[in-house]
Amino acid sequence: MESTLKERIVDVIEKELNIHFTDNVDYQYSLLDPRVGLKPRDLLVIFFALQENFHITFSEKDIVEKRFDFLDNIVASVQEKLEVVS
């Protein structure tokens, strides 16, 4: 069974940051929210890891306007970039 894009992104984040998200994490919160616990520097690691893993390039607009600190927004940005590439 092929994993969803969201699952693949979570896998990249977990691997790069050496963390494991629990099932009770509500992805509606910012990844910087204390309930999730990531730091701003972690978003930078995620940014570069996703570009490398998915062979895409984010723009400043993707980061600032699309709120790169929410998982659903990250997934949408990656999906958008993948559609442009294909």
N, C-alpha and C positions, 0 to 999 in steps of 0.2 A: 504494500500500500504506500503510495507516494504521500509524503508529508506536505502539509499546507505551507504556503509562504510564511505565514506567521510562525509556525512551528520551526521552520528553518531559521528564521531570524532570531527567535528565542534561543535556539541551539547555538548560533554564532555568539550571541551575547553571553550566554552561560559559559561557553568555552573560553572566550577572550577575557572575561572578567573573573573566571574561576569561581563562579557562584552557581547556585541552583535556585530558581524561582519555585516557590511552593505553589500548590494548586489554589491556595486561598489568596494569592496576590490578585488584587483587583487592578487590571490593566487600564482602568478608567482614570487611575491616579497618575500624576506625573511620575516618571522614573526617578525624579529628584525628591519626591515626597518621602518623608521619614518612614512611612509604612512600606515603601519599596526599598529605600536606602542607598540608592546610587548617588555618586558625587558628580559634579560637573565634568571633572576629568574623565570619568567613565563614559560620558556621552561622546567625548572625543575619540576614545578607544573604539566605541561602537561605530562611529562615523567612518573611521578608516577601515575597520574590519569588514563592514558591509560593502564598502566600495571594492575592496580586494576580493571578497568571497563571491560577489555577484557581478563583478566586472562592470561597475557603473560609476558615474561621477555625480556627486551632489553639488548643487549650487548654494550660494549663500541664502537665496530665497527659500530653498528647501528647509534650511535649518531655522531661519528666523520666522518666516511667515507661516510655516506649517507646523510649528511647535514640535521640534525633533525630540522633545522630552516625553512624549506620549507614544506608547508602543503602537497603537493603531495608526498614528500619523506616520511613524517610521515605516510601517508595513505599506501604507498607501504611497509613500514617496518611493520606496523600492519598487513597488508594482508599476508605478508610473514610469520609472526609469527603464525597467525591463521591457515595457511595451514599446518604448521609443527605440530600444536597441534591436528588438526583433522585427 
